[in-house]
Amino acid sequence: MKLVYKIWIDQSGKAFGDGPLALLKGVEQTDSLNRSAAKMGMSYSKAWGLIRTLEARLGFPLLERKVGGPSGGGSKLTSEARELVARYEGLRRDVDQAMETLFEKHFGPLKGRSRKEREDRDAPDSRRRRGRRRK
């Protein structure tokens, strides 16, 4: 048994979450929006559209773009994007820890039990049957 959840920052719509984080971290590693998108199985046009939407919602640029040519183009994160990534990663770590603590508090006793054990324990008449023999 495990807890599954999603978090994101909302600003007139989804403004930032795990998907955009992965895209920006890929740009940081490859210096290329195209390569980052490809690593995620996303088309360049979809990635570019996502970046434009995020920039409009957040109110600041995420990428510094270098137009291609003989030496090729590329993209780098702006200082605002680097700060956003760092802050979101910190938030994500804290939320993950808090959610794990809460999940353990509320579901810890159930996590290791088999379905049959849980059903037997939770049956309404289980207490009456224990220790009693049928004739």
PyMOL commands that place a pseudoatom at each C-alpha (Angstrom):
pseudoatom trace, name=CA, resn=MET, resi=1, chain=A, elem=C, hetatm=0, pos=[0.000, 0.000, 0.000]
pseudoatom trace, name=CA, resn=LYS, resi=2, chain=A, elem=C, hetatm=0, pos=[1.345, 3.414, -0.893]
pseudoatom trace, name=CA, resn=LEU, resi=3, chain=A, elem=C, hetatm=0, pos=[0.142, 6.988, -1.024]
pseudoatom trace, name=CA, resn=VAL, resi=4, chain=A, elem=C, hetatm=0, pos=[-0.088, 8.661, -4.432]
pseudoatom trace, name=CA, resn=TYR, resi=5, chain=A, elem=C, hetatm=0, pos=[-0.670, 12.392, -4.800]
pseudoatom trace, name=CA, resn=LYS, resi=6, chain=A, elem=C, hetatm=0, pos=[0.151, 15.352, -7.029]
pseudoatom trace, name=CA, resn=ILE, resi=7, chain=A, elem=C, hetatm=0, pos=[1.068, 18.880, -6.082]
pseudoatom trace, name=CA, resn=TRP, resi=8, chain=A, elem=C, hetatm=0, pos=[1.458, 21.995, -8.186]
pseudoatom trace, name=CA, resn=ILE, resi=9, chain=A, elem=C, hetatm=0, pos=[1.505, 25.743, -7.895]
pseudoatom trace, name=CA, resn=ASP, resi=10, chain=A, elem=C, hetatm=0, pos=[-1.593, 27.372, -9.318]
pseudoatom trace, name=CA, resn=GLN, resi=11, chain=A, elem=C, hetatm=0, pos=[-1.700, 30.886, -10.770]
pseudoatom trace, name=CA, resn=SER, resi=12, chain=A, elem=C, hetatm=0, pos=[-4.820, 31.254, -12.928]
pseudoatom trace, name=CA, resn=GLY, resi=13, chain=A, elem=C, hetatm=0, pos=[-4.305, 27.616, -13.883]
pseudoatom trace, name=CA, resn=LYS, resi=14, chain=A, elem=C, hetatm=0, pos=[-1.508, 25.151, -13.308]
pseudoatom trace, name=CA, resn=ALA, resi=15, chain=A, elem=C, hetatm=0, pos=[1.640, 27.240, -13.212]
pseudoatom trace, name=CA, resn=PHE, resi=16, chain=A, elem=C, hetatm=0, pos=[4.297, 24.821, -12.006]
pseudoatom trace, name=CA, resn=GLY, resi=17, chain=A, elem=C, hetatm=0, pos=[4.569, 21.180, -10.965]
pseudoatom trace, name=CA, resn=ASP, resi=18, chain=A, elem=C, hetatm=0, pos=[6.610, 18.029, -11.417]
pseudoatom trace, name=CA, resn=GLY, resi=19, chain=A, elem=C, hetatm=0, pos=[6.349, 17.990, -15.238]
pseudoatom trace, name=CA, resn=PRO, resi=20, chain=A, elem=C, hetatm=0, pos=[7.622, 21.536, -15.777]
pseudoatom trace, name=CA, resn=LEU, resi=21, chain=A, elem=C, hetatm=0, pos=[10.265, 20.883, -13.106]
pseudoatom trace, name=CA, resn=ALA, resi=22, chain=A, elem=C, hetatm=0, pos=[11.570, 17.889, -15.070]
pseudoatom trace, name=CA, resn=LEU, resi=23, chain=A, elem=C, hetatm=0, pos=[11.557, 19.910, -18.297]
pseudoatom trace, name=CA, resn=LEU, resi=24, chain=A, elem=C, hetatm=0, pos=[13.547, 22.779, -16.749]
pseudoatom trace, name=CA, resn=LYS, resi=25, chain=A, elem=C, hetatm=0, pos=[15.999, 20.423, -15.040]
pseudoatom trace, name=CA, resn=GLY, resi=26, chain=A, elem=C, hetatm=0, pos=[16.544, 18.779, -18.419]
pseudoatom trace, name=CA, resn=VAL, resi=27, chain=A, elem=C, hetatm=0, pos=[17.273, 22.174, -19.980]
pseudoatom trace, name=CA, resn=GLU, resi=28, chain=A, elem=C, hetatm=0, pos=[19.722, 22.844, -17.157]
pseudoatom trace, name=CA, resn=GLN, resi=29, chain=A, elem=C, hetatm=0, pos=[21.523, 19.557, -17.884]
pseudoatom trace, name=CA, resn=THR, resi=30, chain=A, elem=C, hetatm=0, pos=[21.500, 19.699, -21.687]
pseudoatom trace, name=CA, resn=ASP, resi=31, chain=A, elem=C, hetatm=0, pos=[21.396, 23.451, -22.461]
pseudoatom trace, name=CA, resn=SER, resi=32, chain=A, elem=C, hetatm=0, pos=[18.594, 22.599, -24.876]
pseudoatom trace, name=CA, resn=LEU, resi=33, chain=A, elem=C, hetatm=0, pos=[14.809, 22.701, -24.674]
pseudoatom trace, name=CA, resn=ASN, resi=34, chain=A, elem=C, hetatm=0, pos=[14.668, 20.350, -27.662]
pseudoatom trace, name=CA, resn=ARG, resi=35, chain=A, elem=C, hetatm=0, pos=[16.884, 17.696, -26.012]
pseudoatom trace, name=CA, resn=SER, resi=36, chain=A, elem=C, hetatm=0, pos=[15.098, 18.063, -22.673]
pseudoatom trace, name=CA, resn=ALA, resi=37, chain=A, elem=C, hetatm=0, pos=[11.713, 17.582, -24.341]
pseudoatom trace, name=CA, resn=ALA, resi=38, chain=A, elem=C, hetatm=0, pos=[12.984, 14.569, -26.299]
pseudoatom trace, name=CA, resn=LYS, resi=39, chain=A, elem=C, hetatm=0, pos=[14.261, 12.939, -23.085]
pseudoatom trace, name=CA, resn=MET, resi=40, chain=A, elem=C, hetatm=0, pos=[10.738, 13.269, -21.687]
pseudoatom trace, name=CA, resn=GLY, resi=41, chain=A, elem=C, hetatm=0, pos=[9.082, 11.927, -24.843]
pseudoatom trace, name=CA, resn=MET, resi=42, chain=A, elem=C, hetatm=0, pos=[7.554, 15.345, -25.533]
pseudoatom trace, name=CA, resn=SER, resi=43, chain=A, elem=C, hetatm=0, pos=[7.568, 17.167, -28.848]
pseudoatom trace, name=CA, resn=TYR, resi=44, chain=A, elem=C, hetatm=0, pos=[9.549, 20.394, -29.070]
pseudoatom trace, name=CA, resn=SER, resi=45, chain=A, elem=C, hetatm=0, pos=[6.416, 22.337, -30.036]
pseudoatom trace, name=CA, resn=LYS, resi=46, chain=A, elem=C, hetatm=0, pos=[4.545, 21.063, -26.972]
pseudoatom trace, name=CA, resn=ALA, resi=47, chain=A, elem=C, hetatm=0, pos=[7.499, 21.915, -24.714]
pseudoatom trace, name=CA, resn=TRP, resi=48, chain=A, elem=C, hetatm=0, pos=[7.795, 25.377, -26.248]
pseudoatom trace, name=CA, resn=GLY, resi=49, chain=A, elem=C, hetatm=0, pos=[4.049, 25.959, -25.787]
pseudoatom trace, name=CA, resn=LEU, resi=50, chain=A, elem=C, hetatm=0, pos=[4.287, 24.827, -22.158]
pseudoatom trace, name=CA, resn=ILE, resi=51, chain=A, elem=C, hetatm=0, pos=[7.180, 27.225, -21.499]
pseudoatom trace, name=CA, resn=ARG, resi=52, chain=A, elem=C, hetatm=0, pos=[5.241, 30.138, -23.035]
pseudoatom trace, name=CA, resn=THR, resi=53, chain=A, elem=C, hetatm=0, pos=[2.145, 29.309, -20.952]
pseudoatom trace, name=CA, resn=LEU, resi=54, chain=A, elem=C, hetatm=0, pos=[4.183, 29.029, -17.756]
pseudoatom trace, name=CA, resn=GLU, resi=55, chain=A, elem=C, hetatm=0, pos=[6.001, 32.296, -18.435]
pseudoatom trace, name=CA, resn=ALA, resi=56, chain=A, elem=C, hetatm=0, pos=[2.666, 34.069, -18.957]
pseudoatom trace, name=CA, resn=ARG, resi=57, chain=A, elem=C, hetatm=0, pos=[1.195, 32.643, -15.741]
pseudoatom trace, name=CA, resn=LEU, resi=58, chain=A, elem=C, hetatm=0, pos=[4.291, 33.193, -13.619]
pseudoatom trace, name=CA, resn=GLY, resi=59, chain=A, elem=C, hetatm=0, pos=[5.059, 36.638, -14.992]
pseudoatom trace, name=CA, resn=PHE, resi=60, chain=A, elem=C, hetatm=0, pos=[8.751, 36.106, -15.712]
pseudoatom trace, name=CA, resn=PRO, resi=61, chain=A, elem=C, hetatm=0, pos=[10.907, 34.404, -18.356]
pseudoatom trace, name=CA, resn=LEU, resi=62, chain=A, elem=C, hetatm=0, pos=[12.143, 30.885, -17.694]
pseudoatom trace, name=CA, resn=LEU, resi=63, chain=A, elem=C, hetatm=0, pos=[14.650, 30.496, -20.521]
pseudoatom trace, name=CA, resn=GLU, resi=64, chain=A, elem=C, hetatm=0, pos=[17.401, 32.547, -22.093]
pseudoatom trace, name=CA, resn=ARG, resi=65, chain=A, elem=C, hetatm=0, pos=[17.370, 31.471, -25.723]
pseudoatom trace, name=CA, resn=LYS, resi=66, chain=A, elem=C, hetatm=0, pos=[20.267, 31.465, -28.130]
pseudoatom trace, name=CA, resn=VAL, resi=67, chain=A, elem=C, hetatm=0, pos=[19.226, 31.340, -31.790]
pseudoatom trace, name=CA, resn=GLY, resi=68, chain=A, elem=C, hetatm=0, pos=[20.835, 28.569, -33.833]
pseudoatom trace, name=CA, resn=GLY, resi=69, chain=A, elem=C, hetatm=0, pos=[23.416, 29.019, -36.510]
pseudoatom trace, name=CA, resn=PRO, resi=70, chain=A, elem=C, hetatm=0, pos=[26.780, 27.470, -37.357]
pseudoatom trace, name=CA, resn=SER, resi=71, chain=A, elem=C, hetatm=0, pos=[27.526, 26.958, -33.654]
pseudoatom trace, name=CA, resn=GLY, resi=72, chain=A, elem=C, hetatm=0, pos=[23.967, 25.854, -32.897]
pseudoatom trace, name=CA, resn=GLY, resi=73, chain=A, elem=C, hetatm=0, pos=[21.366, 27.324, -30.602]
pseudoatom trace, name=CA, resn=GLY, resi=74, chain=A, elem=C, hetatm=0, pos=[20.473, 26.481, -27.069]
pseudoatom trace, name=CA, resn=SER, resi=75, chain=A, elem=C, hetatm=0, pos=[18.646, 27.486, -23.937]
pseudoatom trace, name=CA, resn=LYS, resi=76, chain=A, elem=C, hetatm=0, pos=[19.670, 28.258, -20.392]
pseudoatom trace, name=CA, resn=LEU, resi=77, chain=A, elem=C, hetatm=0, pos=[17.547, 28.836, -17.313]
pseudoatom trace, name=CA, resn=THR, resi=78, chain=A, elem=C, hetatm=0, pos=[17.079, 32.418, -16.196]
pseudoatom trace, name=CA, resn=SER, resi=79, chain=A, elem=C, hetatm=0, pos=[18.001, 33.298, -12.619]
pseudoatom trace, name=CA, resn=GLU, resi=80, chain=A, elem=C, hetatm=0, pos=[14.268, 33.407, -11.815]
pseudoatom trace, name=CA, resn=ALA, resi=81, chain=A, elem=C, hetatm=0, pos=[13.827, 29.897, -13.228]
pseudoatom trace, name=CA, resn=ARG, resi=82, chain=A, elem=C, hetatm=0, pos=[16.771, 28.585, -11.188]
pseudoatom trace, name=CA, resn=GLU, resi=83, chain=A, elem=C, hetatm=0, pos=[15.243, 30.108, -8.051]
pseudoatom trace, name=CA, resn=LEU, resi=84, chain=A, elem=C, hetatm=0, pos=[11.822, 28.640, -8.911]
pseudoatom trace, name=CA, resn=VAL, resi=85, chain=A, elem=C, hetatm=0, pos=[13.370, 25.180, -9.382]
pseudoatom trace, name=CA, resn=ALA, resi=86, chain=A, elem=C, hetatm=0, pos=[15.238, 25.394, -6.065]
pseudoatom trace, name=CA, resn=ARG, resi=87, chain=A, elem=C, hetatm=0, pos=[12.176, 26.606, -4.157]
pseudoatom trace, name=CA, resn=TYR, resi=88, chain=A, elem=C, hetatm=0, pos=[9.876, 24.001, -5.712]
pseudoatom trace, name=CA, resn=GLU, resi=89, chain=A, elem=C, hetatm=0, pos=[12.349, 21.192, -4.971]
pseudoatom trace, name=CA, resn=GLY, resi=90, chain=A, elem=C, hetatm=0, pos=[12.480, 22.329, -1.333]
pseudoatom trace, name=CA, resn=LEU, resi=91, chain=A, elem=C, hetatm=0, pos=[8.689, 22.477, -1.162]
pseudoatom trace, name=CA, resn=ARG, resi=92, chain=A, elem=C, hetatm=0, pos=[8.445, 19.052, -2.775]
pseudoatom trace, name=CA, resn=ARG, resi=93, chain=A, elem=C, hetatm=0, pos=[10.869, 17.515, -0.251]
pseudoatom trace, name=CA, resn=ASP, resi=94, chain=A, elem=C, hetatm=0, pos=[8.930, 19.006, 2.679]
pseudoatom trace, name=CA, resn=VAL, resi=95, chain=A, elem=C, hetatm=0, pos=[5.555, 17.913, 1.275]
pseudoatom trace, name=CA, resn=ASP, resi=96, chain=A, elem=C, hetatm=0, pos=[6.862, 14.382, 0.607]
pseudoatom trace, name=CA, resn=GLN, resi=97, chain=A, elem=C, hetatm=0, pos=[8.134, 14.091, 4.198]
pseudoatom trace, name=CA, resn=ALA, resi=98, chain=A, elem=C, hetatm=0, pos=[4.898, 15.471, 5.662]
pseudoatom trace, name=CA, resn=MET, resi=99, chain=A, elem=C, hetatm=0, pos=[2.735, 13.204, 3.503]
pseudoatom trace, name=CA, resn=GLU, resi=100, chain=A, elem=C, hetatm=0, pos=[4.791, 10.134, 4.428]
pseudoatom trace, name=CA, resn=THR, resi=101, chain=A, elem=C, hetatm=0, pos=[4.469, 11.012, 8.127]
pseudoatom trace, name=CA, resn=LEU, resi=102, chain=A, elem=C, hetatm=0, pos=[0.700, 11.482, 7.823]
pseudoatom trace, name=CA, resn=PHE, resi=103, chain=A, elem=C, hetatm=0, pos=[0.296, 8.317, 5.764]
pseudoatom trace, name=CA, resn=GLU, resi=104, chain=A, elem=C, hetatm=0, pos=[2.254, 6.323, 8.341]
pseudoatom trace, name=CA, resn=LYS, resi=105, chain=A, elem=C, hetatm=0, pos=[0.167, 7.841, 11.158]
pseudoatom trace, name=CA, resn=HIS, resi=106, chain=A, elem=C, hetatm=0, pos=[-3.161, 6.980, 9.549]
pseudoatom trace, name=CA, resn=PHE, resi=107, chain=A, elem=C, hetatm=0, pos=[-2.378, 3.831, 7.558]
pseudoatom trace, name=CA, resn=GLY, resi=108, chain=A, elem=C, hetatm=0, pos=[0.823, 2.420, 9.069]
pseudoatom trace, name=CA, resn=PRO, resi=109, chain=A, elem=C, hetatm=0, pos=[-0.931, -0.372, 10.973]
pseudoatom trace, name=CA, resn=LEU, resi=110, chain=A, elem=C, hetatm=0, pos=[-2.632, -1.540, 7.764]
pseudoatom trace, name=CA, resn=LYS, resi=111, chain=A, elem=C, hetatm=0, pos=[0.361, -1.404, 5.429]
pseudoatom trace, name=CA, resn=GLY, resi=112, chain=A, elem=C, hetatm=0, pos=[1.863, -4.768, 6.357]
pseudoatom trace, name=CA, resn=ARG, resi=113, chain=A, elem=C, hetatm=0, pos=[-1.325, -6.782, 6.629]
pseudoatom trace, name=CA, resn=SER, resi=114, chain=A, elem=C, hetatm=0, pos=[-2.701, -9.026, 3.962]
pseudoatom trace, name=CA, resn=ARG, resi=115, chain=A, elem=C, hetatm=0, pos=[-6.146, -8.358, 2.576]
pseudoatom trace, name=CA, resn=LYS, resi=116, chain=A, elem=C, hetatm=0, pos=[-7.491, -11.458, 4.359]
pseudoatom trace, name=CA, resn=GLU, resi=117, chain=A, elem=C, hetatm=0, pos=[-6.102, -10.282, 7.726]
pseudoatom trace, name=CA, resn=ARG, resi=118, chain=A, elem=C, hetatm=0, pos=[-7.684, -6.842, 7.259]
pseudoatom trace, name=CA, resn=GLU, resi=119, chain=A, elem=C, hetatm=0, pos=[-11.043, -8.355, 6.283]
pseudoatom trace, name=CA, resn=ASP, resi=120, chain=A, elem=C, hetatm=0, pos=[-11.012, -10.743, 9.251]
pseudoatom trace, name=CA, resn=ARG, resi=121, chain=A, elem=C, hetatm=0, pos=[-10.082, -7.981, 11.676]
pseudoatom trace, name=CA, resn=ASP, resi=122, chain=A, elem=C, hetatm=0, pos=[-12.657, -5.534, 10.340]
pseudoatom trace, name=CA, resn=ALA, resi=123, chain=A, elem=C, hetatm=0, pos=[-15.565, -8.001, 10.147]
pseudoatom trace, name=CA, resn=PRO, resi=124, chain=A, elem=C, hetatm=0, pos=[-18.395, -6.798, 12.442]
pseudoatom trace, name=CA, resn=ASP, resi=125, chain=A, elem=C, hetatm=0, pos=[-18.821, -10.125, 14.227]
pseudoatom trace, name=CA, resn=SER, resi=126, chain=A, elem=C, hetatm=0, pos=[-15.136, -11.063, 14.420]
pseudoatom trace, name=CA, resn=ARG, resi=127, chain=A, elem=C, hetatm=0, pos=[-14.945, -10.530, 18.196]
pseudoatom trace, name=CA, resn=ARG, resi=128, chain=A, elem=C, hetatm=0, pos=[-17.876, -12.825, 18.855]
pseudoatom trace, name=CA, resn=ARG, resi=129, chain=A, elem=C, hetatm=0, pos=[-16.324, -15.650, 16.821]
pseudoatom trace, name=CA, resn=ARG, resi=130, chain=A, elem=C, hetatm=0, pos=[-12.924, -15.569, 18.460]
pseudoatom trace, name=CA, resn=GLY, resi=131, chain=A, elem=C, hetatm=0, pos=[-12.421, -18.247, 21.056]
pseudoatom trace, name=CA, resn=ARG, resi=132, chain=A, elem=C, hetatm=0, pos=[-15.829, -19.786, 20.436]
pseudoatom trace, name=CA, resn=ARG, resi=133, chain=A, elem=C, hetatm=0, pos=[-16.229, -23.238, 19.026]
pseudoatom trace, name=CA, resn=ARG, resi=134, chain=A, elem=C, hetatm=0, pos=[-19.016, -24.192, 16.743]
pseudoatom trace, name=CA, resn=LYS, resi=135, chain=A, elem=C, hetatm=0, pos=[-21.047, -27.275, 17.624]
for i in range(1, 135): cmd.bond("trace and resi %d" % i, "trace and resi %d" % (i + 1))
show_as sticks, trace
zoom trace
